[in-house]
Amino acid sequence: MVTQDVPRSEKLFTGGDINGHIGVVSDRYDSAHGGYDFGERNIGGVYLLGFAVAYDLMVVNSFLRRRRTTW
């Protein structure tokens, strides 16, 4: 099943440890990026956001305000 085969009445969640940083600025990815994140975007983040926009998805964590933690 591909994303286009999922009825609009259903919700599709894609998860994983994607090594992409989407950065703090949403700029031209407003439909996929909620404006909350840390740091700067890298090439993995560009690919992730491009994929999200192409399939009308969103990076859910970027829509949630959270505290920055130190690892």
QUIPE-V558047 format. One record per backbone hydrogen bond with DSSP energy under -1.0 kcal/mol. NH is the residue of the N-H (numbers start at 1). CO is the residue of the C=O. Records with the same first field share a line. If there is no record, write none. Layout:
BEGIN
NH=CO / CO
END
This chain:
BEGIN
5=2
6=3
10=7
18=16
20=18
24=39
29=26
32=29
33=29
36=62
42=21
46=42
47=43
48=44
49=45
50=46
51=47
52=48
53=49
54=50
55=51
56=53
57=52
59=32
60=58
62=59
63=60
64=61
END
